[in-house]
Amino acid sequence: MSSHRLAATILFASLFSLNALAADAEVTLIIKNHRFEPAEVKVPANQRIKLVVHNQDSTPEEFESHSLNREKVIPGGAKAVIYIGPLKPGRYGFVGEFNEKTAVGAVVVD
């Protein structure tokens, strides 16, 4: 193997490893019957999280969290991605603003 090919292989492997380390953890949250399922999600501390919210209801819902500083309207039958973190350990509440009595949940960070 030539030294250029070896260097390119090492560089590719290094970049692939760095990309794998940098990948965001993914958590799925479902809205169904105007409730979040699961109502509580656990995520690791100090890591960016890709929160995929799938609204299985036919009506829109707004994911809102003051403690996470996020809000996003998700149309009925649609999915949305909300990035959160990195977060310190604790509990971060969220609600479905259009159904605050039933759509209640939290992100718990360990």
N, CA, C and O atoms as a GROMACS GRO file, in nm:
protein
  440
    1MET      N    1   0.086  -0.117   0.000
    1MET     CA    2   0.000   0.000   0.000
    1MET      C    3   0.090   0.123   0.000
    1MET      O    4   0.183   0.132   0.079
    2SER      N    5   0.060   0.218  -0.089
    2SER     CA    6   0.142   0.339  -0.097
    2SER      C    7   0.120   0.425   0.028
    2SER      O    8   0.019   0.412   0.096
    3SER      N    9   0.215   0.511   0.054
    3SER     CA   10   0.205   0.597   0.174
    3SER      C   11   0.088   0.695   0.160
    3SER      O   12   0.027   0.731   0.261
    4HIS      N   13   0.057   0.739   0.038
    4HIS     CA   14  -0.058   0.828   0.018
    4HIS      C   15  -0.189   0.756   0.046
    4HIS      O   16  -0.279   0.812   0.108
    5ARG      N   17  -0.198   0.633  -0.001
    5ARG     CA   18  -0.320   0.555   0.021
    5ARG      C   19  -0.336   0.524   0.170
    5ARG      O   20  -0.447   0.528   0.223
    6LEU      N   21  -0.226   0.492   0.237
    6LEU     CA   22  -0.230   0.463   0.380
    6LEU      C   23  -0.273   0.588   0.457
    6LEU      O   24  -0.356   0.580   0.548
    7ALA      N   25  -0.218   0.704   0.421
    7ALA     CA   26  -0.254   0.829   0.487
    7ALA      C   27  -0.402   0.861   0.466
    7ALA      O   28  -0.470   0.905   0.558
    8ALA      N   29  -0.451   0.838   0.344
    8ALA     CA   30  -0.592   0.864   0.315
    8ALA      C   31  -0.682   0.770   0.395
    8ALA      O   32  -0.786   0.811   0.445
    9THR      N   33  -0.642   0.645   0.408
    9THR     CA   34  -0.720   0.548   0.485
    9THR      C   35  -0.724   0.586   0.632
    9THR      O   36  -0.830   0.580   0.695
   10ILE      N   37  -0.611   0.626   0.687
   10ILE     CA   38  -0.605   0.669   0.828
   10ILE      C   39  -0.691   0.794   0.848
   10ILE      O   40  -0.765   0.804   0.946
   11LEU      N   41  -0.681   0.889   0.756
   11LEU     CA   42  -0.761   1.012   0.767
   11LEU      C   43  -0.910   0.979   0.762
   11LEU      O   44  -0.988   1.032   0.841
   12PHE      N   45  -0.951   0.894   0.670
   12PHE     CA   46  -1.092   0.855   0.658
   12PHE      C   47  -1.140   0.788   0.787
   12PHE      O   48  -1.248   0.820   0.838
   13ALA      N   49  -1.062   0.696   0.839
   13ALA     CA   50  -1.099   0.626   0.963
   13ALA      C   51  -1.110   0.723   1.079
   13ALA      O   52  -1.201   0.710   1.162
   14SER      N   53  -1.020   0.819   1.087
   14SER     CA   54  -1.025   0.919   1.195
   14SER      C   55  -1.149   1.006   1.184
   14SER      O   56  -1.216   1.031   1.284
   15LEU      N   57  -1.180   1.051   1.064
   15LEU     CA   58  -1.298   1.134   1.044
   15LEU      C   59  -1.425   1.055   1.073
   15LEU      O   60  -1.519   1.110   1.132
   16PHE      N   61  -1.429   0.929   1.034
   16PHE     CA   62  -1.546   0.845   1.062
   16PHE      C   63  -1.564   0.829   1.212
   16PHE      O   64  -1.677   0.835   1.262
   17SER      N   65  -1.455   0.807   1.285
   17SER     CA   66  -1.462   0.792   1.431
   17SER      C   67  -1.509   0.920   1.497
   17SER      O   68  -1.592   0.915   1.588
   18LEU      N   69  -1.459   1.034   1.454
   18LEU     CA   70  -1.501   1.162   1.511
   18LEU      C   71  -1.648   1.188   1.482
   18LEU      O   72  -1.720   1.238   1.569
   19ASN      N   73  -1.695   1.155   1.363
   19ASN     CA   74  -1.835   1.173   1.327
   19ASN      C   75  -1.924   1.086   1.414
   19ASN      O   76  -2.031   1.130   1.457
   20ALA      N   77  -1.884   0.963   1.440
   20ALA     CA   78  -1.962   0.873   1.524
   20ALA      C   79  -1.972   0.928   1.666
   20ALA      O   80  -2.077   0.918   1.729
   21LEU      N   81  -1.861   0.985   1.716
   21LEU     CA   82  -1.863   1.042   1.851
   21LEU      C   83  -1.950   1.166   1.858
   21LEU      O   84  -2.012   1.193   1.961
   22ALA      N   85  -1.956   1.242   1.750
   22ALA     CA   86  -2.030   1.367   1.748
   22ALA      C   87  -2.180   1.348   1.723
   22ALA      O   88  -2.257   1.443   1.734
   23ALA      N   89  -2.220   1.227   1.689
   23ALA     CA   90  -2.361   1.203   1.657
   23ALA      C   91  -2.448   1.231   1.779
   23ALA      O   92  -2.414   1.195   1.891
   24ASP      N   93  -2.562   1.295   1.754
   24ASP     CA   94  -2.655   1.327   1.861
   24ASP      C   95  -2.733   1.201   1.900
   24ASP      O   96  -2.768   1.119   1.816
   25ALA      N   97  -2.759   1.188   2.031
   25ALA     CA   98  -2.848   1.081   2.076
   25ALA      C   99  -2.989   1.117   2.027
   25ALA      O  100  -3.025   1.235   2.025
   26GLU      N  101  -3.067   1.018   1.990
   26GLU     CA  102  -3.201   1.042   1.938
   26GLU      C  103  -3.306   0.981   2.030
   26GLU      O  104  -3.295   0.865   2.071
   27VAL      N  105  -3.406   1.061   2.063
   27VAL     CA  106  -3.517   1.018   2.148
   27VAL      C  107  -3.646   1.047   2.073
   27VAL      O  108  -3.662   1.155   2.016
   28THR      N  109  -3.739   0.950   2.071
   28THR     CA  110  -3.868   0.969   2.004
   28THR      C  111  -3.975   0.992   2.109
   28THR      O  112  -3.984   0.922   2.209
   29LEU      N  113  -4.057   1.092   2.083
   29LEU     CA  114  -4.169   1.128   2.169
   29LEU      C  115  -4.293   1.130   2.081
   29LEU      O  116  -4.294   1.193   1.975
   30ILE      N  117  -4.397   1.061   2.124
   30ILE     CA  118  -4.520   1.051   2.045
   30ILE      C  119  -4.632   1.130   2.112
   30ILE      O  120  -4.648   1.127   2.234
   31ILE      N  121  -4.708   1.201   2.031
   31ILE     CA  122  -4.830   1.267   2.078
   31ILE      C  123  -4.946   1.183   2.027
   31ILE      O  124  -4.963   1.164   1.907
   32LYS      N  125  -5.025   1.131   2.122
   32LYS     CA  126  -5.138   1.046   2.086
   32LYS      C  127  -5.248   1.068   2.189
   32LYS      O  128  -5.223   1.064   2.310
   33ASN      N  129  -5.370   1.092   2.140
   33ASN     CA  130  -5.482   1.122   2.228
   33ASN      C  131  -5.453   1.242   2.318
   33ASN      O  132  -5.493   1.245   2.435
   34HIS      N  133  -5.383   1.340   2.262
   34HIS     CA  134  -5.348   1.464   2.332
   34HIS      C  135  -5.263   1.439   2.456
   34HIS      O  136  -5.274   1.511   2.555
   35ARG      N  137  -5.178   1.337   2.449
   35ARG     CA  138  -5.084   1.304   2.556
   35ARG      C  139  -4.949   1.272   2.494
   35ARG      O  140  -4.940   1.228   2.380
   36PHE      N  141  -4.844   1.295   2.572
   36PHE     CA  142  -4.710   1.256   2.530
   36PHE      C  143  -4.682   1.114   2.575
   36PHE      O  144  -4.712   1.076   2.689
   37GLU      N  145  -4.624   1.035   2.485
   37GLU     CA  146  -4.585   0.897   2.517
   37GLU      C  147  -4.441   0.877   2.474
   37GLU      O  148  -4.411   0.888   2.355
   38PRO      N  149  -4.351   0.847   2.565
   38PRO     CA  150  -4.372   0.842   2.708
   38PRO      C  151  -4.382   0.983   2.766
   38PRO      O  152  -4.335   1.079   2.705
   39ALA      N  153  -4.442   0.994   2.881
   39ALA     CA  154  -4.457   1.125   2.945
   39ALA      C  155  -4.324   1.174   3.003
   39ALA      O  156  -4.306   1.293   3.029
   40GLU      N  157  -4.232   1.082   3.023
   40GLU     CA  158  -4.101   1.117   3.077
   40GLU      C  159  -3.994   1.047   2.995
   40GLU      O  160  -4.000   0.926   2.974
   41VAL      N  161  -3.896   1.123   2.950
   41VAL     CA  162  -3.784   1.065   2.876
   41VAL      C  163  -3.656   1.093   2.953
   41VAL      O  164  -3.636   1.202   3.006
   42LYS      N  165  -3.571   0.992   2.959
   42LYS     CA  166  -3.443   1.006   3.029
   42LYS      C  167  -3.332   1.017   2.927
   42LYS      O  168  -3.325   0.940   2.831
   43VAL      N  169  -3.244   1.116   2.950
   43VAL     CA  170  -3.134   1.140   2.858
   43VAL      C  171  -3.006   1.162   2.940
   43VAL      O  172  -3.013   1.201   3.057
   44PRO      N  173  -2.891   1.138   2.879
   44PRO     CA  174  -2.765   1.160   2.951
   44PRO      C  175  -2.732   1.309   2.961
   44PRO      O  176  -2.769   1.389   2.876
   45ALA      N  177  -2.662   1.343   3.068
   45ALA     CA  178  -2.617   1.481   3.088
   45ALA      C  179  -2.507   1.516   2.988
   45ALA      O  180  -2.436   1.429   2.937
   46ASN      N  181  -2.496   1.645   2.961
   46ASN     CA  182  -2.386   1.701   2.881
   46ASN      C  183  -2.378   1.644   2.740
   46ASN      O  184  -2.270   1.632   2.684
   47GLN      N  185  -2.493   1.610   2.683
   47GLN     CA  186  -2.496   1.558   2.547
   47GLN      C  187  -2.612   1.623   2.472
   47GLN      O  188  -2.721   1.639   2.527
   48ARG      N  189  -2.587   1.659   2.349
   48ARG     CA  190  -2.693   1.714   2.265
   48ARG      C  191  -2.788   1.602   2.226
   48ARG      O  192  -2.744   1.491   2.194
   49ILE      N  193  -2.918   1.631   2.228
   49ILE     CA  194  -3.021   1.530   2.201
   49ILE      C  195  -3.106   1.574   2.082
   49ILE      O  196  -3.147   1.690   2.073
   50LYS      N  197  -3.132   1.481   1.994
   50LYS     CA  198  -3.224   1.502   1.883
   50LYS      C  199  -3.358   1.442   1.926
   50LYS      O  200  -3.375   1.320   1.929
   51LEU      N  201  -3.453   1.530   1.959
   51LEU     CA  202  -3.585   1.488   2.003
   51LEU      C  203  -3.676   1.486   1.881
   51LEU      O  204  -3.705   1.590   1.822
   52VAL      N  205  -3.723   1.366   1.844
   52VAL     CA  206  -3.814   1.351   1.730
   52VAL      C  207  -3.954   1.340   1.787
   52VAL      O  208  -3.985   1.243   1.857
   53VAL      N  209  -4.039   1.437   1.757
   53VAL     CA  210  -4.175   1.440   1.809
   53VAL      C  211  -4.270   1.403   1.695
   53VAL      O  212  -4.275   1.472   1.593
   54HIS      N  213  -4.344   1.293   1.715
   54HIS     CA  214  -4.437   1.244   1.613
   54HIS      C  215  -4.579   1.267   1.664
   54HIS      O  216  -4.622   1.203   1.760
   55ASN      N  217  -4.650   1.357   1.600
   55ASN     CA  218  -4.788   1.387   1.638
   55ASN      C  219  -4.880   1.291   1.564
   55ASN      O  220  -4.905   1.307   1.445
   56GLN      N  221  -4.930   1.191   1.634
   56GLN     CA  222  -5.018   1.093   1.572
   56GLN      C  223  -5.165   1.136   1.580
   56GLN      O  224  -5.252   1.067   1.527
   57ASP      N  225  -5.192   1.248   1.645
   57ASP     CA  226  -5.329   1.302   1.646
   57ASP      C  227  -5.357   1.370   1.513
   57ASP      O  228  -5.265   1.402   1.437
   58SER      N  229  -5.484   1.393   1.485
   58SER     CA  230  -5.522   1.460   1.360
   58SER      C  231  -5.517   1.612   1.373
   58SER      O  232  -5.528   1.684   1.273
   59THR      N  233  -5.501   1.662   1.494
   59THR     CA  234  -5.496   1.806   1.518
   59THR      C  235  -5.354   1.849   1.553
   59THR      O  236  -5.275   1.768   1.601
   60PRO      N  237  -5.320   1.975   1.529
   60PRO     CA  238  -5.184   2.021   1.563
   60PRO      C  239  -5.164   2.028   1.714
   60PRO      O  240  -5.260   2.037   1.791
   61GLU      N  241  -5.040   2.024   1.754
   61GLU     CA  242  -5.002   2.043   1.893
   61GLU      C  243  -4.874   2.126   1.897
   61GLU      O  244  -4.790   2.117   1.807
   62GLU      N  245  -4.861   2.206   2.002
   62GLU     CA  246  -4.739   2.285   2.018
   62GLU      C  247  -4.658   2.231   2.134
   62GLU      O  248  -4.703   2.234   2.249
   63PHE      N  249  -4.538   2.182   2.104
   63PHE     CA  250  -4.444   2.141   2.208
   63PHE      C  251  -4.388   2.270   2.266
   63PHE      O  252  -4.333   2.353   2.193
   64GLU      N  253  -4.402   2.286   2.398
   64GLU     CA  254  -4.350   2.408   2.461
   64GLU      C  255  -4.282   2.374   2.592
   64GLU      O  256  -4.334   2.300   2.674
   65SER      N  257  -4.163   2.431   2.608
   65SER     CA  258  -4.087   2.414   2.732
   65SER      C  259  -4.010   2.541   2.761
   65SER      O  260  -3.920   2.580   2.687
   66HIS      N  261  -4.048   2.606   2.871
   66HIS     CA  262  -3.974   2.726   2.911
   66HIS      C  263  -3.835   2.689   2.962
   66HIS      O  264  -3.739   2.759   2.934
   67SER      N  265  -3.825   2.577   3.036
   67SER     CA  266  -3.696   2.538   3.092
   67SER      C  267  -3.597   2.492   2.985
   67SER      O  268  -3.476   2.502   3.004
   68LEU      N  269  -3.648   2.441   2.873
   68LEU     CA  270  -3.562   2.402   2.761
   68LEU      C  271  -3.548   2.513   2.658
   68LEU      O  272  -3.467   2.504   2.566
   69ASN      N  273  -3.628   2.618   2.674
   69ASN     CA  274  -3.629   2.730   2.581
   69ASN      C  275  -3.662   2.684   2.438
   69ASN      O  276  -3.594   2.721   2.342
   70ARG      N  277  -3.768   2.603   2.427
   70ARG     CA  278  -3.809   2.550   2.297
   70ARG      C  279  -3.960   2.556   2.284
   70ARG      O  280  -4.033   2.534   2.380
   71GLU      N  281  -4.007   2.585   2.163
   71GLU     CA  282  -4.147   2.570   2.128
   71GLU      C  283  -4.156   2.545   1.978
   71GLU      O  284  -4.085   2.605   1.898
   72LYS      N  285  -4.247   2.453   1.944
   72LYS     CA  286  -4.261   2.416   1.803
   72LYS      C  287  -4.400   2.358   1.781
   72LYS      O  288  -4.443   2.269   1.854
   73VAL      N  289  -4.468   2.409   1.680
   73VAL     CA  290  -4.599   2.354   1.642
   73VAL      C  291  -4.575   2.235   1.550
   73VAL      O  292  -4.499   2.243   1.453
   74ILE      N  293  -4.642   2.124   1.582
   74ILE     CA  294  -4.632   2.003   1.502
   74ILE      C  295  -4.770   1.973   1.446
   74ILE      O  296  -4.861   1.939   1.523
   75PRO      N  297  -4.788   1.984   1.315
   75PRO     CA  298  -4.920   1.957   1.256
   75PRO      C  299  -4.964   1.813   1.283
   75PRO      O  300  -4.882   1.725   1.309
   76GLY      N  301  -5.095   1.791   1.276
   76GLY     CA  302  -5.149   1.656   1.292
   76GLY      C  303  -5.089   1.561   1.190
   76GLY      O  304  -5.079   1.594   1.072
   77GLY      N  305  -5.048   1.442   1.236
   77GLY     CA  306  -4.991   1.342   1.148
   77GLY      C  307  -4.848   1.369   1.104
   77GLY      O  308  -4.796   1.296   1.020
   78ALA      N  309  -4.784   1.470   1.160
   78ALA     CA  310  -4.650   1.508   1.116
   78ALA      C  311  -4.546   1.480   1.225
   78ALA      O  312  -4.578   1.451   1.340
   79LYS      N  313  -4.420   1.489   1.184
   79LYS     CA  314  -4.307   1.476   1.275
   79LYS      C  315  -4.226   1.605   1.274
   79LYS      O  316  -4.223   1.677   1.174
   80ALA      N  317  -4.162   1.633   1.387
   80ALA     CA  318  -4.073   1.749   1.396
   80ALA      C  319  -3.950   1.708   1.474
   80ALA      O  320  -3.956   1.619   1.560
   81VAL      N  321  -3.839   1.773   1.445
   81VAL     CA  322  -3.714   1.750   1.518
   81VAL      C  323  -3.685   1.873   1.601
   81VAL      O  324  -3.688   1.986   1.552
   82ILE      N  325  -3.657   1.850   1.729
   82ILE     CA  326  -3.622   1.958   1.821
   82ILE      C  327  -3.491   1.918   1.888
   82ILE      O  328  -3.484   1.813   1.952
   83TYR      N  329  -3.388   2.000   1.872
   83TYR     CA  330  -3.260   1.972   1.936
   83TYR      C  331  -3.257   2.037   2.073
   83TYR      O  332  -3.294   2.154   2.089
   84ILE      N  333  -3.213   1.960   2.173
   84ILE     CA  334  -3.199   2.012   2.308
   84ILE      C  335  -3.061   1.976   2.362
   84ILE      O  336  -2.999   1.880   2.317
   85GLY      N  337  -3.015   2.054   2.458
   85GLY     CA  338  -2.888   2.024   2.524
   85GLY      C  339  -2.770   2.085   2.453
   85GLY      O  340  -2.781   2.156   2.353
   86PRO      N  341  -2.656   2.053   2.512
   86PRO     CA  342  -2.629   1.967   2.626
   86PRO      C  343  -2.690   2.026   2.754
   86PRO      O  344  -2.692   2.148   2.773
   87LEU      N  345  -2.740   1.936   2.839
   87LEU     CA  346  -2.811   1.978   2.960
   87LEU      C  347  -2.740   1.928   3.085
   87LEU      O  348  -2.673   1.825   3.085
   88LYS      N  349  -2.757   2.005   3.191
   88LYS     CA  350  -2.708   1.964   3.323
   88LYS      C  351  -2.811   1.869   3.384
   88LYS      O  352  -2.928   1.873   3.345
   89PRO      N  353  -2.770   1.784   3.478
   89PRO     CA  354  -2.867   1.696   3.544
   89PRO      C  355  -2.984   1.775   3.603
   89PRO      O  356  -2.966   1.884   3.659
   90GLY      N  357  -3.102   1.719   3.590
   90GLY     CA  358  -3.222   1.785   3.642
   90GLY      C  359  -3.345   1.739   3.568
   90GLY      O  360  -3.342   1.644   3.489
   91ARG      N  361  -3.454   1.808   3.595
   91ARG     CA  362  -3.583   1.776   3.534
   91ARG      C  363  -3.630   1.900   3.457
   91ARG      O  364  -3.635   2.010   3.512
   92TYR      N  365  -3.664   1.881   3.330
   92TYR     CA  366  -3.705   1.989   3.241
   92TYR      C  367  -3.845   1.957   3.189
   92TYR      O  368  -3.862   1.867   3.107
   93GLY      N  369  -3.944   2.031   3.236
   93GLY     CA  370  -4.082   2.005   3.199
   93GLY      C  371  -4.117   2.058   3.060
   93GLY      O  372  -4.054   2.151   3.010
   94PHE      N  373  -4.219   1.997   2.999
   94PHE     CA  374  -4.274   2.045   2.873
   94PHE      C  375  -4.424   2.016   2.872
   94PHE      O  376  -4.472   1.931   2.945
   95VAL      N  377  -4.495   2.089   2.787
   95VAL     CA  378  -4.639   2.070   2.771
   95VAL      C  379  -4.675   2.079   2.624
   95VAL      O  380  -4.599   2.130   2.542
   96GLY      N  381  -4.794   2.028   2.594
   96GLY     CA  382  -4.856   2.053   2.465
   96GLY      C  383  -4.946   2.173   2.487
   96GLY      O  384  -5.051   2.162   2.550
   97GLU      N  385  -4.907   2.288   2.436
   97GLU     CA  386  -4.977   2.412   2.470
   97GLU      C  387  -5.125   2.410   2.433
   97GLU      O  388  -5.205   2.477   2.497
   98PHE      N  389  -5.162   2.333   2.330
   98PHE     CA  390  -5.302   2.330   2.290
   98PHE      C  391  -5.385   2.236   2.377
   98PHE      O  392  -5.508   2.239   2.370
   99ASN      N  393  -5.320   2.153   2.458
   99ASN     CA  394  -5.388   2.058   2.546
   99ASN      C  395  -5.310   2.046   2.677
   99ASN      O  396  -5.267   1.937   2.715
  100GLU      N  397  -5.292   2.158   2.746
  100GLU     CA  398  -5.205   2.162   2.864
  100GLU      C  399  -5.249   2.072   2.979
  100GLU      O  400  -5.167   2.034   3.062
  101LYS      N  401  -5.377   2.038   2.986
  101LYS     CA  402  -5.425   1.954   3.096
  101LYS      C  403  -5.385   1.808   3.078
  101LYS      O  404  -5.366   1.736   3.177
  102THR      N  405  -5.371   1.763   2.955
  102THR     CA  406  -5.338   1.622   2.931
  102THR      C  407  -5.199   1.601   2.872
  102THR      O  408  -5.135   1.499   2.901
  103ALA      N  409  -5.151   1.692   2.792
  103ALA     CA  410  -5.021   1.677   2.727
  103ALA      C  411  -4.912   1.740   2.814
  103ALA      O  412  -4.875   1.856   2.796
  104VAL      N  413  -4.864   1.660   2.908
  104VAL     CA  414  -4.764   1.707   3.005
  104VAL      C  415  -4.652   1.605   3.010
  104VAL      O  416  -4.677   1.485   3.008
  105GLY      N  417  -4.528   1.652   3.017
  105GLY     CA  418  -4.416   1.559   3.024
  105GLY      C  419  -4.291   1.625   3.077
  105GLY      O  420  -4.292   1.741   3.116
  106ALA      N  421  -4.183   1.549   3.078
  106ALA     CA  422  -4.055   1.600   3.128
  106ALA      C  423  -3.939   1.524   3.065
  106ALA      O  424  -3.949   1.406   3.031
  107VAL      N  425  -3.830   1.597   3.051
  107VAL     CA  426  -3.701   1.538   3.014
  107VAL      C  427  -3.624   1.529   3.145
  107VAL      O  428  -3.604   1.630   3.213
  108VAL      N  429  -3.580   1.409   3.180
  108VAL     CA  430  -3.503   1.387   3.302
  108VAL      C  431  -3.359   1.359   3.260
  108VAL      O  432  -3.331   1.267   3.184
  109VAL      N  433  -3.269   1.441   3.311
  109VAL     CA  434  -3.128   1.432   3.273
  109VAL      C  435  -3.049   1.375   3.389
  109VAL      O  436  -3.050   1.430   3.500
  110ASP      N  437  -2.979   1.264   3.363
  110ASP     CA  438  -2.895   1.199   3.466
  110ASP      C  439  -2.749   1.231   3.441
  110ASP      O  440  -2.662   1.186   3.516
   0.00000   0.00000   0.00000
